[in-house]
Amino acid sequence: DFLADKAYPLLEGCVSFLLDWLIEGREGYLETNPSTSPEHMFVAPDGKPASVSYSTTMDMSIIKEVFTAIVSAAEVINQ
């Protein structure tokens, strides 16, 4: 079965990576840091454009999608 043999193990690897990447922020919520996002452009102290940030919308959206996908997959294959 593709879901059990291929997709679920891939999702497990994705979740493992995401859990390693997440850190506890000042307010106690999990955050991504470092992160980059082109909509967060600013001029760095060296005068060059930069886009380094934390917990960008794209990061949080991807994390939500991956976590939702693995929960759904686990329910289907009774994991």
N, CA, C and O atoms as a printed pandas DataFrame, in Angstrom:
     atom_number atom_name residue_name chain_id  residue_number  x_coord  y_coord  z_coord
0              1         N          ASP        A               1    0.844   -1.180    0.000
1              2        CA          ASP        A               1    0.000    0.000    0.000
2              3         C          ASP        A               1    0.892    1.248    0.000
3              4         O          ASP        A               1    1.766    1.389    0.856
4              5         N          PHE        A               2    0.671    2.140   -0.951
5              6        CA          PHE        A               2    1.510    3.334   -1.098
6              7         C          PHE        A               2    1.529    4.180    0.167
7              8         O          PHE        A               2    2.589    4.642    0.588
8              9         N          LEU        A               3    0.380    4.383    0.767
9             10        CA          LEU        A               3    0.312    5.243    1.946
10            11         C          LEU        A               3    1.172    4.689    3.077
11            12         O          LEU        A               3    1.971    5.414    3.669
12            13         N          ALA        A               4    1.008    3.418    3.369
13            14        CA          ALA        A               4    1.734    2.812    4.487
14            15         C          ALA        A               4    3.218    2.628    4.196
15            16         O          ALA        A               4    4.056    2.830    5.076
16            17         N          ASP        A               5    3.543    2.248    2.973
17            18        CA          ASP        A               5    4.928    1.895    2.647
18            19         C          ASP        A               5    5.791    3.056    2.176
19            20         O          ASP        A               5    7.007    3.027    2.362
20            21         N          LYS        A               6    5.200    4.064    1.579
21            22        CA          LYS        A               6    5.976    5.170    1.002
22            23         C          LYS        A               6    5.654    6.524    1.648
23            24         O          LYS        A               6    6.539    7.198    2.175
24            25         N          ALA        A               7    4.376    6.908    1.598
25            26        CA          ALA        A               7    4.000    8.259    2.034
26            27         C          ALA        A               7    4.164    8.451    3.542
27            28         O          ALA        A               7    4.699    9.468    3.983
28            29         N          TYR        A               8    3.706    7.479    4.332
29            30        CA          TYR        A               8    3.778    7.647    5.782
30            31         C          TYR        A               8    5.223    7.753    6.276
31            32         O          TYR        A               8    5.521    8.640    7.076
32            33         N          PRO        A               9    6.129    6.878    5.828
33            34        CA          PRO        A               9    7.524    7.046    6.248
34            35         C          PRO        A               9    8.115    8.400    5.835
35            36         O          PRO        A               9    8.904    8.987    6.574
36            37         N          LEU        A              10    7.734    8.883    4.668
37            38        CA          LEU        A              10    8.198   10.203    4.235
38            39         C          LEU        A              10    7.668   11.289    5.171
39            40         O          LEU        A              10    8.409   12.188    5.569
40            41         N          LEU        A              11    6.393   11.202    5.518
41            42        CA          LEU        A              11    5.808   12.170    6.451
42            43         C          LEU        A              11    6.478   12.100    7.822
43            44         O          LEU        A              11    6.684   13.128    8.467
44            45         N          GLU        A              12    6.818   10.891    8.267
45            46        CA          GLU        A              12    7.522   10.754    9.547
46            47         C          GLU        A              12    8.852   11.504    9.520
47            48         O          GLU        A              12    9.218   12.169   10.489
48            49         N          GLY        A              13    9.569   11.391    8.408
49            50        CA          GLY        A              13   10.826   12.122    8.274
50            51         C          GLY        A              13   10.612   13.621    8.283
51            52         O          GLY        A              13   11.384   14.361    8.893
52            53         N          CYS        A              14    9.565   14.070    7.606
53            54        CA          CYS        A              14    9.239   15.505    7.592
54            55         C          CYS        A              14    8.921   16.003    8.994
55            56         O          CYS        A              14    9.403   17.056    9.409
56            57         N          VAL        A              15    8.113   15.247    9.718
57            58        CA          VAL        A              15    7.736   15.637   11.076
58            59         C          VAL        A              15    8.969   15.662   11.978
59            60         O          VAL        A              15    9.119   16.570   12.796
60            61         N          SER        A              16    9.840   14.683   11.835
61            62        CA          SER        A              16   11.065   14.648   12.632
62            63         C          SER        A              16   11.905   15.901   12.395
63            64         O          SER        A              16   12.398   16.517   13.340
64            65         N          PHE        A              17   12.064   16.272   11.126
65            66        CA          PHE        A              17   12.803   17.492   10.796
66            67         C          PHE        A              17   12.138   18.717   11.415
67            68         O          PHE        A              17   12.808   19.547   12.030
68            69         N          LEU        A              18   10.823   18.828   11.253
69            70        CA          LEU        A              18   10.108   20.002   11.764
70            71         C          LEU        A              18   10.213   20.104   13.282
71            72         O          LEU        A              18   10.380   21.199   13.819
72            73         N          LEU        A              19   10.116   18.974   13.975
73            74        CA          LEU        A              19   10.232   18.998   15.432
74            75         C          LEU        A              19   11.629   19.421   15.873
75            76         O          LEU        A              19   11.780   20.090   16.895
76            77         N          ASP        A              20   12.657   19.035   15.106
77            78        CA          ASP        A              20   14.020   19.475   15.417
78            79         C          ASP        A              20   14.199   20.968   15.163
79            80         O          ASP        A              20   14.979   21.625   15.853
80            81         N          TRP        A              21   13.493   21.500   14.193
81            82        CA          TRP        A              21   13.614   22.900   13.798
82            83         C          TRP        A              21   12.873   23.829   14.756
83            84         O          TRP        A              21   13.313   24.954   14.992
84            85         N          LEU        A              22   11.765   23.372   15.303
85            86        CA          LEU        A              22   10.955   24.208   16.189
86            87         C          LEU        A              22   11.666   24.443   17.517
87            88         O          LEU        A              22   12.294   23.541   18.072
88            89         N          ILE        A              23   11.555   25.666   18.011
89            90        CA          ILE        A              23   12.109   26.018   19.312
90            91         C          ILE        A              23   11.009   26.677   20.141
91            92         O          ILE        A              23   10.031   27.188   19.596
92            93         N          GLU        A              24   11.177   26.659   21.451
93            94        CA          GLU        A              24   10.202   27.341   22.303
94            95         C          GLU        A              24   10.522   28.827   22.337
95            96         O          GLU        A              24   11.634   29.229   22.681
96            97         N          GLY        A              25    9.538   29.633   21.976
97            98        CA          GLY        A              25    9.708   31.083   21.961
98            99         C          GLY        A              25    9.489   31.697   23.326
99           100         O          GLY        A              25    9.212   30.995   24.299
100          101         N          ARG        A              26    9.615   33.002   23.391
101          102        CA          ARG        A              26    9.484   33.732   24.661
102          103         C          ARG        A              26    8.129   33.550   25.319
103          104         O          ARG        A              26    8.033   33.519   26.546
104          105         N          GLU        A              27    7.085   33.429   24.519
105          106        CA          GLU        A              27    5.729   33.284   25.056
106          107         C          GLU        A              27    5.365   31.821   25.313
107          108         O          GLU        A              27    4.240   31.530   25.720
108          109         N          GLY        A              28    6.298   30.899   25.082
109          110        CA          GLY        A              28    6.047   29.488   25.314
110          111         C          GLY        A              28    5.508   28.742   24.110
111          112         O          GLY        A              28    5.299   27.531   24.177
112          113         N          TYR        A              29    5.277   29.449   22.999
113          114        CA          TYR        A              29    4.804   28.811   21.772
114          115         C          TYR        A              29    5.989   28.291   20.973
115          116         O          TYR        A              29    7.102   28.804   21.085
116          117         N          LEU        A              30    5.737   27.267   20.165
117          118        CA          LEU        A              30    6.788   26.770   19.288
118          119         C          LEU        A              30    6.939   27.701   18.097
119          120         O          LEU        A              30    5.952   28.135   17.504
120          121         N          GLU        A              31    8.187   28.003   17.754
121          122        CA          GLU        A              31    8.496   28.922   16.667
122          123         C          GLU        A              31    9.569   28.317   15.773
123          124         O          GLU        A              31   10.292   27.407   16.177
124          125         N          THR        A              32    9.659   28.835   14.555
125          126        CA          THR        A              32   10.774   28.487   13.687
126          127         C          THR        A              32   11.773   29.630   13.733
127          128         O          THR        A              32   11.411   30.804   13.654
128          129         N          ASN        A              33   13.028   29.258   13.862
129          130        CA          ASN        A              33   14.076   30.276   13.903
130          131         C          ASN        A              33   15.405   29.596   13.633
131          132         O          ASN        A              33   15.790   28.700   14.384
132          133         N          PRO        A              34   16.105   29.980   12.607
133          134        CA          PRO        A              34   15.853   31.100   11.717
134          135         C          PRO        A              34   14.860   30.738   10.623
135          136         O          PRO        A              34   14.542   29.570   10.399
136          137         N          SER        A              35   14.396   31.748    9.971
137          138        CA          SER        A              35   13.475   31.599    8.856
138          139         C          SER        A              35   13.751   32.729    7.875
139          140         O          SER        A              35   14.341   33.748    8.232
140          141         N          THR        A              36   13.325   32.538    6.658
141          142        CA          THR        A              36   13.423   33.619    5.682
142          143         C          THR        A              36   12.102   33.729    4.947
143          144         O          THR        A              36   11.379   32.747    4.778
144          145         N          SER        A              37   11.805   34.934    4.519
145          146        CA          SER        A              37   10.586   35.161    3.765
146          147         C          SER        A              37   10.740   36.459    2.988
147          148         O          SER        A              37   11.089   37.488    3.567
148          149         N          PRO        A              38   10.487   36.426    1.693
149          150        CA          PRO        A              38   10.700   37.628    0.886
150          151         C          PRO        A              38    9.808   38.807    1.272
151          152         O          PRO        A              38   10.168   39.954    1.007
152          153         N          GLU        A              39    8.660   38.554    1.888
153          154        CA          GLU        A              39    7.799   39.678    2.269
154          155         C          GLU        A              39    8.312   40.395    3.521
155          156         O          GLU        A              39    7.759   41.426    3.906
156          157         N          HIS        A              40    9.343   39.873    4.152
157          158        CA          HIS        A              40    9.919   40.488    5.349
158          159         C          HIS        A              40   11.246   41.176    5.044
159          160         O          HIS        A              40   12.151   41.169    5.879
160          161         N          MET        A              41   11.368   41.756    3.886
161          162        CA          MET        A              41   12.628   42.400    3.498
162          163         C          MET        A              41   12.902   43.631    4.361
163          164         O          MET        A              41   11.997   44.400    4.685
164          165         N          PHE        A              42   14.161   43.793    4.718
165          166        CA          PHE        A              42   14.612   44.968    5.447
166          167         C          PHE        A              42   16.068   45.216    5.090
167          168         O          PHE        A              42   16.713   44.366    4.475
168          169         N          VAL        A              43   16.577   46.352    5.464
169          170        CA          VAL        A              43   17.980   46.678    5.217
170          171         C          VAL        A              43   18.769   46.326    6.473
171          172         O          VAL        A              43   18.516   46.864    7.551
172          173         N          ALA        A              44   19.723   45.419    6.321
173          174        CA          ALA        A              44   20.553   44.981    7.440
174          175         C          ALA        A              44   21.565   46.076    7.803
175          176         O          ALA        A              44   21.767   47.016    7.034
176          177         N          PRO        A              45   22.194   45.953    8.968
177          178        CA          PRO        A              45   23.183   46.959    9.374
178          179         C          PRO        A              45   24.311   47.179    8.361
179          180         O          PRO        A              45   24.904   48.257    8.316
180          181         N          ASP        A              46   24.607   46.158    7.549
181          182        CA          ASP        A              46   25.663   46.320    6.542
182          183         C          ASP        A              46   25.157   47.003    5.276
183          184         O          ASP        A              46   25.908   47.166    4.314
184          185         N          GLY        A              47   23.870   47.406    5.272
185          186        CA          GLY        A              47   23.293   48.109    4.133
186          187         C          GLY        A              47   22.720   47.216    3.053
187          188         O          GLY        A              47   22.180   47.712    2.064
188          189         N          LYS        A              48   22.829   45.914    3.223
189          190        CA          LYS        A              48   22.323   44.973    2.224
190          191         C          LYS        A              48   20.899   44.542    2.579
191          192         O          LYS        A              48   20.533   44.502    3.754
192          193         N          PRO        A              49   20.099   44.222    1.561
193          194        CA          PRO        A              49   18.746   43.731    1.852
194          195         C          PRO        A              49   18.811   42.338    2.486
195          196         O          PRO        A              49   19.647   41.514    2.115
196          197         N          ALA        A              50   17.939   42.097    3.425
197          198        CA          ALA        A              50   17.878   40.806    4.114
198          199         C          ALA        A              50   16.419   40.431    4.327
199          200         O          ALA        A              50   15.530   41.280    4.268
200          201         N          SER        A              51   16.189   39.159    4.573
201          202        CA          SER        A              51   14.817   38.707    4.823
202          203         C          SER        A              51   14.773   37.654    5.924
203          204         O          SER        A              51   13.888   36.798    5.928
204          205         N          VAL        A              52   15.708   37.711    6.845
205          206        CA          VAL        A              52   15.752   36.753    7.945
206          207         C          VAL        A              52   14.689   37.138    8.962
207          208         O          VAL        A              52   14.518   38.311    9.296
208          209         N          SER        A              53   13.985   36.133    9.442
209          210        CA          SER        A              53   12.896   36.383   10.373
210          211         C          SER        A              53   12.713   35.150   11.248
211          212         O          SER        A              53   13.590   34.287   11.298
212          213         N          TYR        A              54   11.595   35.064   11.927
213          214        CA          TYR        A              54   11.232   33.861   12.658
214          215         C          TYR        A              54    9.739   33.630   12.493
215          216         O          TYR        A              54    8.958   34.572   12.361
216          217         N          SER        A              55    9.360   32.368   12.502
217          218        CA          SER        A              55    7.953   31.957   12.430
218          219         C          SER        A              55    7.173   32.660   11.327
219          220         O          SER        A              55    6.113   33.234   11.577
220          221         N          THR        A              56    7.698   32.615   10.116
221          222        CA          THR        A              56    6.989   33.242    9.009
222          223         C          THR        A              56    5.700   32.473    8.711
223          224         O          THR        A              56    5.556   31.307    9.081
224          225         N          THR        A              57    4.791   33.133    8.053
225          226        CA          THR        A              57    3.514   32.513    7.702
226          227         C          THR        A              57    3.725   31.253    6.879
227          228         O          THR        A              57    3.030   30.258    7.084
228          229         N          MET        A              58    4.674   31.282    5.951
229          230        CA          MET        A              58    4.939   30.099    5.131
230          231         C          MET        A              58    5.403   28.931    5.994
231          232         O          MET        A              58    4.944   27.805    5.801
232          233         N          ASP        A              59    6.299   29.177    6.934
233          234        CA          ASP        A              59    6.754   28.115    7.834
234          235         C          ASP        A              59    5.579   27.502    8.587
235          236         O          ASP        A              59    5.414   26.283    8.616
236          237         N          MET        A              60    4.779   28.350    9.187
237          238        CA          MET        A              60    3.661   27.867    9.997
238          239         C          MET        A              60    2.633   27.124    9.143
239          240         O          MET        A              60    2.037   26.147    9.598
240          241         N          SER        A              61    2.426   27.579    7.920
241          242        CA          SER        A              61    1.481   26.915    7.016
242          243         C          SER        A              61    1.975   25.531    6.628
243          244         O          SER        A              61    1.204   24.571    6.621
244          245         N          ILE        A              62    3.257   25.425    6.307
245          246        CA          ILE        A              62    3.827   24.124    5.940
246          247         C          ILE        A              62    3.764   23.170    7.124
247          248         O          ILE        A              62    3.384   22.010    6.965
248          249         N          ILE        A              63    4.130   23.645    8.300
249          250        CA          ILE        A              63    4.095   22.799    9.492
250          251         C          ILE        A              63    2.681   22.299    9.757
251          252         O          ILE        A              63    2.485   21.115   10.034
252          253         N          LYS        A              64    1.707   23.176    9.677
253          254        CA          LYS        A              64    0.315   22.768    9.899
254          255         C          LYS        A              64   -0.109   21.711    8.884
255          256         O          LYS        A              64   -0.742   20.721    9.249
256          257         N          GLU        A              65    0.232   21.913    7.618
257          258        CA          GLU        A              65   -0.137   20.951    6.572
258          259         C          GLU        A              65    0.507   19.590    6.812
259          260         O          GLU        A              65   -0.158   18.561    6.690
260          261         N          VAL        A              66    1.795   19.575    7.154
261          262        CA          VAL        A              66    2.496   18.304    7.372
262          263         C          VAL        A              66    1.932   17.586    8.593
263          264         O          VAL        A              66    1.688   16.381    8.536
264          265         N          PHE        A              67    1.723   18.300    9.693
265          266        CA          PHE        A              67    1.178   17.665   10.889
266          267         C          PHE        A              67   -0.242   17.151   10.645
267          268         O          PHE        A              67   -0.594   16.068   11.112
268          269         N          THR        A              68   -1.045   17.904    9.930
269          270        CA          THR        A              68   -2.399   17.457    9.591
270          271         C          THR        A              68   -2.351   16.223    8.701
271          272         O          THR        A              68   -3.131   15.289    8.884
272          273         N          ALA        A              69   -1.439   16.221    7.743
273          274        CA          ALA        A              69   -1.323   15.086    6.822
274          275         C          ALA        A              69   -0.911   13.816    7.544
275          276         O          ALA        A              69   -1.443   12.746    7.249
276          277         N          ILE        A              70    0.026   13.906    8.485
277          278        CA          ILE        A              70    0.468   12.680    9.155
278          279         C          ILE        A              70   -0.612   12.146   10.092
279          280         O          ILE        A              70   -0.755   10.932   10.238
280          281         N          VAL        A              71   -1.367   13.028   10.723
281          282        CA          VAL        A              71   -2.474   12.566   11.575
282          283         C          VAL        A              71   -3.526   11.867   10.718
283          284         O          VAL        A              71   -4.015   10.801   11.090
284          285         N          SER        A              72   -3.874   12.449    9.588
285          286        CA          SER        A              72   -4.854   11.834    8.682
286          287         C          SER        A              72   -4.353   10.495    8.162
287          288         O          SER        A              72   -5.104    9.520    8.119
288          289         N          ALA        A              73   -3.089   10.448    7.767
289          290        CA          ALA        A              73   -2.516    9.202    7.251
290          291         C          ALA        A              73   -2.492    8.131    8.332
291          292         O          ALA        A              73   -2.797    6.969    8.061
292          293         N          ALA        A              74   -2.133    8.509    9.547
293          294        CA          ALA        A              74   -2.094    7.553   10.653
294          295         C          ALA        A              74   -3.476    6.970   10.923
295          296         O          ALA        A              74   -3.601    5.781   11.219
296          297         N          GLU        A              75   -4.501    7.785   10.825
297          298        CA          GLU        A              75   -5.866    7.289   11.027
298          299         C          GLU        A              75   -6.251    6.287    9.946
299          300         O          GLU        A              75   -6.894    5.279   10.238
300          301         N          VAL        A              76   -5.867    6.551    8.710
301          302        CA          VAL        A              76   -6.222    5.662    7.595
302          303         C          VAL        A              76   -5.533    4.311    7.726
303          304         O          VAL        A              76   -6.148    3.274    7.474
304          305         N          ILE        A              77   -4.256    4.315    8.119
305          306        CA          ILE        A              77   -3.517    3.042    8.191
306          307         C          ILE        A              77   -3.496    2.471    9.607
307          308         O          ILE        A              77   -2.759    1.526    9.886
308          309         N          ASN        A              78   -4.303    3.042   10.500
309          310        CA          ASN        A              78   -4.399    2.582   11.891
310          311         C          ASN        A              78   -3.046    2.555   12.583
311          312         O          ASN        A              78   -2.704    1.582   13.255
312          313         N          GLN        A              79   -2.296    3.602   12.421
313          314        CA          GLN        A              79   -0.954    3.705   12.998
314          315         C          GLN        A              79   -1.019    4.301   14.384
315          316         O          GLN        A              79    0.014    4.468   15.033
